[in-house]
Amino acid sequence: MAPKLCIAQDPEADALLEESPLALLLGMLLDQQIQMEIAFKGPFKLYTRLGNRLDVREIAEYDEEAFVELAVTPPAIHRYGGSMGRRVRVLCQFIVSEYDGDVTRIWEKGLSAAEVLKRLKGLPGFGEQKAKIFLALLGKQRGVRPRGWREAAGDYGLDGSRRSVADVTDAESLAEVRAFKKEAKAKAKA
């Protein structure tokens, strides 16, 4: 059994991430230019504003401006709530169009890690790095381990690493990931 998620550092938000693959994917989409635990609380904010449900088809069909209003309502789902609300909607439309609304088809059983990574990179708002991090998150914390997942995830798939959201299992590991990122930024600037 996969461990309980502790990414958002909030029991209700983490419970939603654990039970809803869509919430987890949306959290990953939102994980840019803000603290990761805030990003991963975003899906829970949408869930409560949508009447305690998070349905990919409902979001895909939602009126764009009305959905943006949900995204920017304080507390907003992201520092850039409007643009990220639009991205959430576009991602949901893509999932409905390409995967018949079933998020888990992106990483369905029988696929190689290379194929899962290709599918993740093909998602709106996901590039190479975000796709590798999400693949590592699936493998390390959700038990989704297609053949070759660690290699496909690159350094994010390393056992015992503390470099991304894939490695956050509690407040201590969150602090370790933050320290790693801070050190990496300092090295990049040097």
C-alpha positions, -999 to +999 in steps of 0.1 A: +000+000+000+012+035-009+021+057+021-001+086+031+007+117+012+019+147+032+028+172+004+004+200+012+012+197+049-026+200+055-046+168+064-077+176+043-057+188+012-034+158+015-064+134+018-078+148-014-044+144-031-043+108-019-078+098-031-079+119-064-054+113-091-068+145-107-060+165-076-025+152-075-019+160-112-034+195-108-012+201-077+018+193-099+006+217-126+003+244-100+038+237-086+057+266-101+068+300-087+052+293-053+060+270-024+051+234-032+028+229-003+007+260-014+006+246-049-007+212-037-034+229-016-048+245-048-068+214-058-085+214-024-095+250-028-111+242-061-127+211-046-144+231-019-155+258-043-170+232-066-192+218-039-168+192-025-161+175-058-133+177-083-146+164-116-124+166-147-154+169-171-171+196-150-139+217-150-133+211-187-169+223-195-169+252-170-173+287-184-138+300-186-144+334-168-165+318-141-138+292-135-111+319-134-132+336-108-132+304-087-094+303-090-087+339-080-112+340-051-092+346-019-073+326-010-064+321-047-052+288-059-019+303-069+000+336-069-011+339-106-046+326-100-061+338-132-035+323-156-032+291-135-070+287-134-070+288-172-042+262-173-062+239-150-092+241-173-070+235-204-054+205-188-088+191-179-101+196-214-070+178-227-076+148-203-112+146-214-102+148-251-072+125-250-080+101-221-118+101-220-116+120-187-097+092-169-065+107-155-051+073-146-050+063-183-019+085-186+000+060-165-021+029-171-007-006-164+014-022-191+030+010-203+068+014-201+082+043-181+093+059-214+057+059-226+044+073-194+070+100-194+061+108-230+024+111-221+032+133-191+054+156-212+025+158-237+002+173-211-005+211-213+017+228-187+041+199-183+077+200-196+105+176-193+114+184-157+078+185-144+070+152-161+101+135-146+092+148-111+056+136-114+068+102-127+091+100-096+062+111-074+040+083-088+067+057-083+079+068-049+046+076-032+018+061-052+031+027-061+029+034-099+061+018-111+062+011-148+093-007-161+123+016-159+105+044-139+136+053-118+158+057-149+131+076-168+127+100-139+164+107-138+178+121-106+143+126-093+139+088-092+170+082-071+162+063-039+167+084-008+171+117-027+156+150-014+153+171-045+116+174-053+080+170-043+084+133-050+105+131-018+083+151+005+067+127+031+066+150+062+077+184+074+113+172+078+117+160+043+100+192+030+127+212+048+154+189+033+140+194-002+139+232+003+176+231+015+185+211-016+168+235-039+183+265-022+218+250-026+212+241-062+201+277-070+232+290-052+254+267-073+237+278-105+243+314-097+280+309-089 
